Amino acid sequence: MAAAKAGWLQNRSVNRSQDNYLAGTLNGNLFLKRTVLWEQELEDKVNALTPTQIQEAMKKHISLDKISIVKAGEFSKNK
């Protein structure tokens, strides 16, 4: 869990270093009446999540019976 959260946070940090992403985020935040502080608060909240909280949210919002799994490729080579 720690690695996933660290990766997500690092991705956001890298994105902020790209002008086009940063401009889009600032523009979106203006439209949604959010500040840069909102972005920091989001990151703090995600970083504070426990595995139990994440599991509960997954159960609430994701139905495994509605997920499709597709496998593609040449499988005869692996036999």
Secondary structure, DSSP 8 states (H G I E B T S, - for coil): -HHHHHHHHHHHHHHHTSHHHHHHHHHHHHHTT--HHHHHHHHHHHHH--HHHHHHHHHHH--GGG------S--GGG-
